[in-house]
Amino acid sequence: MKRVLITSALPYINGIKHLGTLVGSMLPADVLARFSRARGHETLFICATDEHGTPTELAALEAGKDVRTFCDEQYALQKNACERFHLSFDHFGRSSSAQNRELTQHFARQLWKNGFLEVRTSKQVYSIGDGRFLPDRYVIGTCPHCGYDRARGDQCENCTRVLDPVDLINPRSAVSGSTEIDIRDSTHLFLKQSEFVPQLRAFIDSHRNDWPNLVTSIAYKWLDEGLQDRGITRDVEWGVPVPDDIGDGKLKGKVFYVWFDAPIEYIGATKEWADAINNNSWKTWWYGPESKDVTYYEFMGKDNVPFHTVGFPVTVMGSSEPWKLVDRLKGFNWLEYEGGKFSTSQHRGVFMDDALSLPLPVDYWRYWLMANAPESSDSNFTWEHFAGVINKDLNDVLGNFVNRVTKFCVARFEGRVPSEGEYGEEEKALCAELDQRIKAYTEFLEGLEFRKAMGELRAIWVAANEYITRAAPWTHFKTDRTRAAVGIRMGLNLVHLFGHLSWPVMPTAARAIHTAIQEAPSIIPWPDEPMAQFLDQLEPGQAINPPEVLFSKITDEQVGEWRMRFSGTAAI
């Protein structure tokens, strides 16, 4: 049995995520997890909230709550939203957990012991107006490389260059907007990333054929531009504290930088999962010889790629311990909203809780997002396109087929699988076509090419519709019942097939479709056998149960209403 480990980039604790974050990490990871389980692989799907850092402290302060209470509440909200989107995590943990604290300190001790950490005094940004040191991302200014005027002190989201706050032109506080900025000395712990360039380059080279070009180009860019050592501690209170035995007593009161401890939480959350079920197997997924049979997948947006191709691998390599490194890393471009960016502050765009508040099945969002995933380039959400895809693909193609076949079976064959007749050349030709299409669909999912996979799934639905139109059982029923029976039996088997093929991306609709034919198992297995066998599985005389309306069309009035509601005008 193949062992598959899947992690999604950790959603930051501060606020419900928008659709771009969902499609850039958590949702495609879930589709792969469901597909992997359907293939019979032993699968572990891990995620968690990323809870440390100054943004959390400031958000809690603004909410008038202590940080732990704030994180507890936000964690519950995010976990609920993920569950309602049917994200099938085996465990959804928290980077503030005791397990992550223990592991983060363990990795730091290993790096310190091996000589890859060093105490240095560096220039840090101090806001006189705020009376505090400002962590990188809370300094805003103009990027010295591309001129973007809202670059953060840790990274420019426009050109993706990693920055140091002191590099910014015209820096200002993101907390107060104050330009009363002073550069002061502060002692911190630095990770000697520069010593790992040959190892990192060899690691990235080994994955040139199985990582997207988006990922490898970003990783090589970091190396080619000269990899710098990275400060991994901060002058804040909320985070994993630096142990007293690291830093020769010069780091008292410091905590680890959130980007040091957050990736370690992949391992920490796995231990949380194991501890919760009294299972000590967590290390078999991550450590030593037992993890060698594990294929490890990571999913993230392109802004997170540098930290997963450089930062986290250096932490693992520098530990000199046999921890698992990623095998397949899937990075995504941006999903834009109506031609611009999602914005929390301006109330612009659809966030996960917004999507859940609308009278639409979650599967509408899941299907559209995967069919338009921003893989080779940025993609754009518009309400017209969303409605058009849902109305055509799900209502007119998939839903219409299931409805026509099952309702006609009830009306003319007493709601039972007809037994008359044998499959002929028409059915054999369809089986041959489906063998090729399902092979392609399977390979696209295995290759993490989700847009192509959804295109192939839709083509399978279309092929079935074309078949049933040619078979025309409703036309032949009065003159050739046997011919009509063959068409309906084939159609019912196709409905059954759709329940299997749709499950990774549309689990609720897939279950309803499958249940129309027979009771659905908790994990709907993948149809690996030849179609000539799969499409002859239903027992003659078996009763079926036509579903209620699977998909309702989105109206022009709804499109207009929702475009206005999420346009950002509420923030004006």
KEROTI-751489 format. One record per residue (C-alpha): residue number from 0; residue in three letters; x, y, z. Coordinates in pm, whole numbers, always signed. Example, Ala and Ser with C-alpha at 12.3 -4.5 7.8 and 13.67 -1.06 7.14 Angstrom:
// KEROTI-751489
0;Ala;+1230;-450;+780
1;Ser;+1367;-106;+714
//
This chain:
// KEROTI-751489
0;Met;+0;+0;+0
1;Lys;+136;+341;-96
2;Arg;+174;+593;+187
3;Val;+83;+953;+104
4;Leu;+149;+1251;+333
5;Ile;-19;+1580;+237
6;Thr;+22;+1920;+398
7;Ser;-146;+2246;+308
8;Ala;+13;+2584;+382
9;Leu;-105;+2693;+724
10;Pro;-377;+2961;+712
11;Tyr;-286;+3255;+931
12;Ile;-497;+3279;+1244
13;Asn;-603;+3637;+1184
14;Gly;-935;+3617;+996
15;Ile;-1129;+3384;+768
16;Lys;-948;+3318;+440
17;His;-1067;+3427;+96
18;Leu;-1123;+3208;-208
19;Gly;-771;+3275;-338
20;Thr;-616;+3124;-25
21;Leu;-858;+2832;-43
22;Val;-775;+2742;-404
23;Gly;-404;+2810;-356
24;Ser;-348;+2554;-84
25;Met;-622;+2383;+117
26;Leu;-872;+2284;-155
27;Pro;-632;+2121;-407
28;Ala;-467;+1941;-116
29;Asp;-808;+1805;-18
30;Val;-882;+1691;-374
31;Leu;-554;+1499;-377
32;Ala;-626;+1351;-32
33;Arg;-968;+1226;-141
34;Phe;-827;+1092;-467
35;Ser;-546;+916;-279
36;Arg;-787;+754;-34
37;Ala;-1011;+647;-323
38;Arg;-709;+470;-478
39;Gly;-666;+275;-153
40;His;-347;+452;-42
41;Glu;-273;+506;+326
42;Thr;-321;+881;+341
43;Leu;-250;+1142;+608
44;Phe;-374;+1497;+540
45;Ile;-244;+1759;+784
46;Cys;-304;+2130;+829
47;Ala;-311;+2383;+1116
48;Thr;-356;+2748;+1197
49;Asp;-42;+2962;+1194
50;Glu;-80;+3154;+1519
51;His;+241;+3332;+1617
52;Gly;+382;+3675;+1541
53;Thr;+307;+4043;+1581
54;Pro;-5;+4044;+1358
55;Thr;-172;+3816;+1610
56;Glu;-68;+4034;+1903
57;Leu;-199;+4348;+1737
58;Ala;-526;+4187;+1624
59;Ala;-588;+4063;+1978
60;Leu;-511;+4409;+2115
61;Glu;-754;+4567;+1870
62;Ala;-1021;+4310;+1971
63;Gly;-957;+4385;+2340
64;Lys;-863;+4025;+2419
65;Asp;-559;+3840;+2542
66;Val;-373;+3663;+2261
67;Arg;-460;+3309;+2365
68;Thr;-833;+3384;+2388
69;Phe;-821;+3558;+2050
70;Cys;-647;+3259;+1891
71;Asp;-888;+3013;+2052
72;Glu;-1185;+3199;+1900
73;Gln;-1026;+3242;+1558
74;Tyr;-920;+2878;+1548
75;Ala;-1278;+2766;+1611
76;Leu;-1404;+2993;+1330
77;Gln;-1146;+2871;+1080
78;Lys;-1192;+2506;+1172
79;Asn;-1568;+2541;+1126
80;Ala;-1527;+2706;+784
81;Cys;-1290;+2430;+672
82;Glu;-1529;+2159;+787
83;Arg;-1821;+2322;+604
84;Phe;-1610;+2329;+286
85;His;-1562;+1955;+341
86;Leu;-1184;+1979;+372
87;Ser;-1105;+1629;+493
88;Phe;-807;+1695;+717
89;Asp;-704;+1401;+932
90;His;-599;+1668;+1177
91;Phe;-631;+2047;+1183
92;Gly;-385;+2160;+1445
93;Arg;-238;+2479;+1591
94;Ser;+115;+2613;+1571
95;Ser;+80;+2732;+1931
96;Ser;+54;+2370;+2049
97;Ala;+289;+2217;+2303
98;Gln;+398;+1967;+2038
99;Asn;+512;+2240;+1801
100;Arg;+690;+2428;+2079
101;Glu;+881;+2111;+2170
102;Leu;+975;+2032;+1810
103;Thr;+1071;+2390;+1723
104;Gln;+1305;+2406;+2021
105;His;+1442;+2063;+1929
106;Phe;+1530;+2174;+1573
107;Ala;+1686;+2494;+1707
108;Arg;+1900;+2301;+1954
109;Gln;+2017;+2069;+1674
110;Leu;+2106;+2364;+1452
111;Trp;+2288;+2535;+1739
112;Lys;+2478;+2216;+1826
113;Asn;+2579;+2169;+1462
114;Gly;+2706;+2526;+1429
115;Phe;+2439;+2652;+1189
116;Leu;+2301;+2918;+1423
117;Glu;+2490;+3228;+1526
118;Val;+2417;+3518;+1760
119;Arg;+2457;+3850;+1583
120;Thr;+2377;+4209;+1661
121;Ser;+2183;+4357;+1374
122;Lys;+2005;+4675;+1286
123;Gln;+1635;+4659;+1362
124;Val;+1355;+4903;+1299
125;Tyr;+1229;+5081;+1609
126;Ser;+913;+5290;+1589
127;Ile;+941;+5589;+1815
128;Gly;+573;+5661;+1766
129;Asp;+474;+5307;+1869
130;Gly;+743;+5270;+2136
131;Arg;+852;+4926;+2015
132;Phe;+1065;+4731;+1772
133;Leu;+869;+4651;+1460
134;Pro;+894;+4300;+1314
135;Asp;+964;+4293;+941
136;Arg;+609;+4269;+810
137;Tyr;+502;+4567;+1022
138;Val;+738;+4797;+840
139;Ile;+605;+4919;+506
140;Gly;+791;+5114;+241
141;Thr;+906;+5119;-119
142;Cys;+1078;+4807;-251
143;Pro;+1435;+4891;-357
144;His;+1415;+4634;-638
145;Cys;+1084;+4699;-817
146;Gly;+958;+5027;-668
147;Tyr;+635;+4881;-524
148;Asp;+530;+5136;-261
149;Arg;+359;+4897;-17
150;Ala;+631;+4636;+22
151;Arg;+653;+4471;+364
152;Gly;+978;+4446;+553
153;Asp;+1002;+4069;+509
154;Gln;+900;+4029;+144
155;Cys;+774;+4232;-149
156;Glu;+452;+4069;-261
157;Asn;+490;+4236;-603
158;Cys;+830;+4093;-706
159;Thr;+851;+3823;-430
160;Arg;+1202;+3937;-329
161;Val;+1286;+3864;+34
162;Leu;+1371;+4190;+209
163;Asp;+1512;+4327;+529
164;Pro;+1319;+4619;+682
165;Val;+1626;+4841;+673
166;Asp;+1635;+4800;+292
167;Leu;+1300;+4974;+243
168;Ile;+1286;+5323;+102
169;Asn;+1076;+5570;+305
170;Pro;+984;+5314;+574
171;Arg;+683;+5369;+799
172;Ser;+500;+5180;+1070
173;Ala;+218;+4955;+952
174;Val;+70;+4985;+1302
175;Ser;+34;+5363;+1328
176;Gly;+162;+5496;+996
177;Ser;+431;+5687;+1184
178;Thr;+742;+5777;+989
179;Glu;+935;+5837;+1313
180;Ile;+1155;+5538;+1250
181;Asp;+1487;+5472;+1419
182;Ile;+1736;+5198;+1338
183;Arg;+1868;+5042;+1658
184;Asp;+2090;+4749;+1752
185;Ser;+1921;+4427;+1862
186;Thr;+2074;+4084;+1927
187;His;+1923;+3793;+1736
188;Leu;+1980;+3437;+1624
189;Phe;+2071;+3387;+1258
190;Leu;+2033;+3071;+1051
191;Lys;+2334;+3025;+823
192;Gln;+2139;+2960;+505
193;Ser;+2433;+3070;+291
194;Glu;+2623;+2753;+386
195;Phe;+2353;+2531;+231
196;Val;+2350;+2662;-127
197;Pro;+2511;+2351;-285
198;Gln;+2279;+2116;-95
199;Leu;+1973;+2325;-179
200;Arg;+2065;+2347;-545
201;Ala;+2110;+1970;-563
202;Phe;+1779;+1923;-382
203;Ile;+1593;+2153;-622
204;Asp;+1772;+2000;-925
205;Ser;+1644;+1658;-820
206;His;+1286;+1784;-850
207;Arg;+1305;+1982;-1175
208;Asn;+1085;+1727;-1351
209;Asp;+815;+1690;-1086
210;Trp;+778;+2046;-950
211;Pro;+598;+2314;-1152
212;Asn;+815;+2570;-1329
213;Leu;+658;+2835;-1104
214;Val;+816;+2665;-802
215;Thr;+1161;+2589;-942
216;Ser;+1198;+2935;-1100
217;Ile;+1131;+3104;-765
218;Ala;+1366;+2868;-583
219;Tyr;+1650;+2914;-832
220;Lys;+1599;+3290;-826
221;Trp;+1668;+3292;-453
222;Leu;+1987;+3092;-497
223;Asp;+2107;+3280;-804
224;Glu;+2067;+3617;-636
225;Gly;+2282;+3506;-342
226;Leu;+2127;+3336;-44
227;Gln;+2161;+3539;+274
228;Asp;+2169;+3421;+632
229;Arg;+1832;+3479;+798
230;Gly;+1740;+3614;+1138
231;Ile;+1507;+3362;+1305
232;Thr;+1420;+3543;+1629
233;Arg;+1205;+3847;+1702
234;Asp;+1143;+4103;+1975
235;Val;+784;+4005;+2046
236;Glu;+608;+3817;+2324
237;Trp;+376;+3576;+2142
238;Gly;+567;+3283;+1997
239;Val;+789;+2988;+2075
240;Pro;+1051;+3110;+2326
241;Val;+1419;+3060;+2255
242;Pro;+1552;+2806;+2511
243;Asp;+1802;+2934;+2763
244;Asp;+2066;+2686;+2642
245;Ile;+2083;+2855;+2300
246;Gly;+2265;+3182;+2244
247;Asp;+2492;+3199;+2548
248;Gly;+2232;+3386;+2749
249;Lys;+2204;+3673;+2500
250;Leu;+1855;+3588;+2374
251;Lys;+1645;+3603;+2688
252;Gly;+1291;+3713;+2610
253;Lys;+1321;+3648;+2236
254;Val;+1087;+3420;+2042
255;Phe;+1139;+3237;+1716
256;Tyr;+1036;+3406;+1394
257;Val;+697;+3275;+1281
258;Trp;+843;+3151;+953
259;Phe;+1085;+2930;+1148
260;Asp;+827;+2755;+1362
261;Ala;+529;+2748;+1119
262;Pro;+666;+2480;+878
263;Ile;+778;+2271;+1174
264;Glu;+410;+2264;+1270
265;Tyr;+352;+2021;+981
266;Ile;+540;+1773;+1198
267;Gly;+393;+1916;+1517
268;Ala;+37;+1876;+1391
269;Thr;+113;+1517;+1297
270;Lys;+221;+1456;+1655
271;Glu;-96;+1635;+1775
272;Trp;-297;+1392;+1561
273;Ala;-114;+1090;+1701
274;Asp;-141;+1211;+2061
275;Ala;-515;+1273;+2021
276;Ile;-575;+910;+1923
277;Asn;-310;+758;+2152
278;Asn;-109;+645;+1852
279;Asn;+269;+666;+1854
280;Ser;+309;+624;+1477
281;Trp;+365;+990;+1391
282;Lys;+739;+950;+1340
283;Thr;+688;+679;+1077
284;Trp;+556;+956;+848
285;Trp;+846;+1192;+907
286;Tyr;+1158;+1028;+1042
287;Gly;+1414;+765;+955
288;Pro;+1387;+450;+743
289;Glu;+1014;+407;+808
290;Ser;+938;+734;+627
291;Lys;+1122;+634;+309
292;Asp;+810;+473;+163
293;Val;+611;+797;+217
294;Thr;+546;+1034;-74
295;Tyr;+518;+1381;+74
296;Tyr;+314;+1656;-100
297;Glu;+305;+2026;-7
298;Phe;+54;+2282;-140
299;Met;+92;+2660;-121
300;Gly;+62;+2997;-292
301;Lys;+366;+3132;-474
302;Asp;+451;+3377;-195
303;Asn;+515;+3082;+37
304;Val;+739;+2894;-207
305;Pro;+1073;+3046;-90
306;Phe;+1014;+2943;+270
307;His;+940;+2583;+165
308;Thr;+1216;+2542;-94
309;Val;+1487;+2715;+110
310;Gly;+1401;+2800;+472
311;Phe;+1236;+2479;+589
312;Pro;+1474;+2250;+394
313;Val;+1771;+2428;+557
314;Thr;+1616;+2365;+899
315;Val;+1578;+1995;+816
316;Met;+1918;+1956;+651
317;Gly;+2093;+2149;+928
318;Ser;+1949;+1924;+1197
319;Ser;+2161;+1635;+1060
320;Glu;+1869;+1408;+1145
321;Pro;+1679;+1188;+895
322;Trp;+1363;+1400;+874
323;Lys;+1148;+1376;+562
324;Leu;+1189;+1640;+289
325;Val;+911;+1721;+46
326;Asp;+877;+1507;-268
327;Arg;+611;+1699;-463
328;Leu;+564;+2073;-411
329;Lys;+268;+2238;-582
330;Gly;+271;+2617;-595
331;Phe;-12;+2834;-723
332;Asn;-37;+3180;-872
333;Trp;-299;+3432;-756
334;Leu;-674;+3419;-793
335;Glu;-797;+3773;-850
336;Tyr;-1145;+3903;-780
337;Glu;-1325;+4088;-1062
338;Gly;-990;+4202;-1207
339;Gly;-835;+4315;-878
340;Lys;-713;+4185;-546
341;Phe;-917;+4044;-262
342;Ser;-913;+4290;+27
343;Thr;-1012;+4228;+387
344;Ser;-987;+4592;+485
345;Gln;-1200;+4708;+192
346;His;-1450;+4419;+221
347;Arg;-1377;+4331;-140
348;Gly;-1417;+3977;-265
349;Val;-1564;+3650;-142
350;Phe;-1423;+3495;+174
351;Met;-1496;+3143;+293
352;Asp;-1764;+3253;+539
353;Asp;-1922;+3471;+270
354;Ala;-1941;+3177;+30
355;Leu;-2099;+2963;+301
356;Ser;-2361;+3232;+371
357;Leu;-2497;+3223;+15
358;Pro;-2774;+2981;-90
359;Leu;-2532;+2771;-295
360;Pro;-2398;+2420;-241
361;Val;-2032;+2412;-136
362;Asp;-1965;+2189;-437
363;Tyr;-2033;+2487;-668
364;Trp;-1733;+2665;-516
365;Arg;-1517;+2355;-506
366;Tyr;-1581;+2271;-873
367;Trp;-1537;+2624;-1009
368;Leu;-1219;+2687;-812
369;Met;-1054;+2364;-924
370;Ala;-1168;+2410;-1285
371;Asn;-1009;+2757;-1279
372;Ala;-715;+2697;-1046
373;Pro;-437;+2956;-1097
374;Glu;-170;+2709;-1201
375;Ser;+26;+2834;-1503
376;Ser;-82;+3195;-1452
377;Asp;-309;+3411;-1238
378;Ser;-681;+3350;-1284
379;Asn;-977;+3578;-1228
380;Phe;-1308;+3525;-1052
381;Thr;-1608;+3706;-1198
382;Trp;-1967;+3641;-1104
383;Glu;-2073;+3604;-1469
384;His;-1811;+3338;-1535
385;Phe;-1886;+3158;-1209
386;Ala;-2259;+3143;-1292
387;Gly;-2191;+3041;-1652
388;Val;-1967;+2749;-1556
389;Ile;-2201;+2623;-1285
390;Asn;-2512;+2654;-1498
391;Lys;-2356;+2484;-1799
392;Asp;-2124;+2218;-1652
393;Leu;-2313;+2115;-1342
394;Asn;-2674;+2190;-1431
395;Asp;-2696;+2139;-1806
396;Val;-2438;+1861;-1847
397;Leu;-2398;+1657;-1527
398;Gly;-2726;+1726;-1349
399;Asn;-2936;+1698;-1662
400;Phe;-2788;+1358;-1747
401;Val;-2851;+1215;-1400
402;Asn;-3203;+1357;-1394
403;Arg;-3303;+1235;-1741
404;Val;-3177;+881;-1694
405;Thr;-3303;+817;-1341
406;Lys;-3643;+982;-1391
407;Phe;-3704;+790;-1713
408;Cys;-3608;+466;-1538
409;Val;-3874;+536;-1275
410;Ala;-4136;+635;-1534
411;Arg;-4083;+347;-1777
412;Phe;-3892;+70;-1598
413;Glu;-4057;+81;-1255
414;Gly;-3748;+236;-1097
415;Arg;-3536;-75;-1150
416;Val;-3229;-149;-1359
417;Pro;-3362;-303;-1681
418;Ser;-3237;-651;-1770
419;Glu;-3329;-676;-2139
420;Gly;-3077;-671;-2421
421;Glu;-2700;-678;-2457
422;Tyr;-2453;-396;-2502
423;Gly;-2365;-339;-2866
424;Glu;-2107;-151;-3069
425;Glu;-2229;+190;-2947
426;Glu;-2171;+93;-2584
427;Lys;-1837;-73;-2660
428;Ala;-1717;+241;-2837
429;Leu;-1815;+452;-2538
430;Cys;-1630;+215;-2303
431;Ala;-1317;+249;-2516
432;Glu;-1343;+629;-2509
433;Leu;-1400;+635;-2134
434;Asp;-1100;+407;-2074
435;Gln;-881;+671;-2238
436;Arg;-1047;+968;-2070
437;Ile;-1043;+817;-1721
438;Lys;-677;+724;-1771
439;Ala;-606;+1087;-1860
440;Tyr;-818;+1216;-1569
441;Thr;-630;+989;-1330
442;Glu;-291;+1095;-1465
443;Phe;-380;+1464;-1439
444;Leu;-479;+1421;-1075
445;Glu;-163;+1224;-1005
446;Gly;+37;+1499;-1176
447;Leu;-141;+1772;-975
448;Glu;-270;+1932;-1296
449;Phe;-611;+2021;-1164
450;Arg;-746;+2241;-1443
451;Lys;-669;+1972;-1697
452;Ala;-824;+1711;-1468
453;Met;-1149;+1908;-1441
454;Gly;-1152;+1953;-1820
455;Glu;-1126;+1577;-1861
456;Leu;-1401;+1516;-1604
457;Arg;-1632;+1750;-1792
458;Ala;-1544;+1574;-2120
459;Ile;-1652;+1244;-1960
460;Trp;-1989;+1397;-1868
461;Val;-2026;+1533;-2221
462;Ala;-1944;+1193;-2377
463;Ala;-2218;+1035;-2166
464;Asn;-2468;+1299;-2274
465;Glu;-2378;+1245;-2639
466;Tyr;-2425;+870;-2594
467;Ile;-2768;+899;-2432
468;Thr;-2878;+1145;-2699
469;Arg;-2785;+893;-2970
470;Ala;-2934;+601;-2777
471;Ala;-3257;+802;-2730
472;Pro;-3436;+549;-2501
473;Trp;-3736;+784;-2467
474;Thr;-3781;+766;-2846
475;His;-3734;+390;-2877
476;Phe;-3935;+282;-2574
477;Lys;-4267;+252;-2760
478;Thr;-4127;+62;-3058
479;Asp;-3821;-123;-2923
480;Arg;-3830;-167;-2547
481;Thr;-3513;-380;-2548
482;Arg;-3315;-110;-2722
483;Ala;-3446;+146;-2475
484;Ala;-3357;-85;-2184
485;Val;-2996;-115;-2301
486;Gly;-2964;+264;-2318
487;Ile;-3112;+315;-1972
488;Arg;-2901;+38;-1815
489;Met;-2591;+192;-1967
490;Gly;-2706;+534;-1849
491;Leu;-2757;+415;-1492
492;Asn;-2410;+262;-1490
493;Leu;-2274;+595;-1611
494;Val;-2453;+773;-1327
495;His;-2286;+527;-1091
496;Leu;-1950;+603;-1256
497;Phe;-2001;+978;-1208
498;Gly;-2053;+922;-837
499;His;-1705;+769;-823
500;Leu;-1523;+1014;-1048
501;Ser;-1670;+1329;-892
502;Trp;-1600;+1241;-530
503;Pro;-1254;+1404;-493
504;Val;-1378;+1743;-609
505;Met;-1753;+1741;-526
506;Pro;-1803;+1503;-234
507;Thr;-2162;+1600;-148
508;Ala;-2293;+1586;-504
509;Ala;-2096;+1267;-569
510;Arg;-2257;+1100;-269
511;Ala;-2604;+1207;-384
512;Ile;-2534;+1075;-734
513;His;-2395;+747;-604
514;Thr;-2688;+705;-364
515;Ala;-2926;+736;-657
516;Ile;-2796;+398;-767
517;Gln;-2687;+228;-443
518;Glu;-2568;+316;-94
519;Ala;-2240;+505;-102
520;Pro;-1943;+392;+109
521;Ser;-1766;+644;+333
522;Ile;-1479;+659;+83
523;Ile;-1601;+616;-274
524;Pro;-1334;+401;-445
525;Trp;-1168;+487;-773
526;Pro;-1286;+292;-1081
527;Asp;-957;+127;-1175
528;Glu;-1105;-164;-1370
529;Pro;-1174;-145;-1748
530;Met;-1497;+37;-1828
531;Ala;-1645;-267;-2000
532;Gln;-1643;-431;-1657
533;Phe;-1730;-128;-1446
534;Leu;-2024;-30;-1666
535;Asp;-2186;-368;-1624
536;Gln;-2183;-385;-1244
537;Leu;-2544;-305;-1160
538;Glu;-2769;-600;-1088
539;Pro;-3071;-630;-1320
540;Gly;-3385;-554;-1124
541;Gln;-3197;-349;-866
542;Ala;-3405;-56;-741
543;Ile;-3275;+299;-789
544;Asn;-3356;+616;-598
545;Pro;-3361;+929;-818
546;Pro;-3214;+1228;-636
547;Glu;-3388;+1557;-583
548;Val;-3263;+1841;-801
549;Leu;-2886;+1815;-786
550;Phe;-2799;+2161;-914
551;Ser;-3008;+2475;-947
552;Lys;-2916;+2749;-1188
553;Ile;-2772;+3079;-1069
554;Thr;-2990;+3364;-1193
555;Asp;-2889;+3698;-1342
556;Glu;-3057;+3870;-1048
557;Gln;-2839;+3677;-801
558;Val;-2526;+3763;-1000
559;Gly;-2611;+4134;-986
560;Glu;-2691;+4125;-617
561;Trp;-2376;+3937;-518
562;Arg;-2146;+4148;-736
563;Met;-2270;+4459;-558
564;Arg;-2254;+4297;-213
565;Phe;-1889;+4193;-247
566;Ser;-1760;+4486;-455
567;Gly;-1602;+4667;-164
568;Thr;-1855;+4953;-162
569;Ala;-1936;+4870;+201
570;Ala;-1594;+4999;+299
571;Ile;-1639;+5340;+137
//
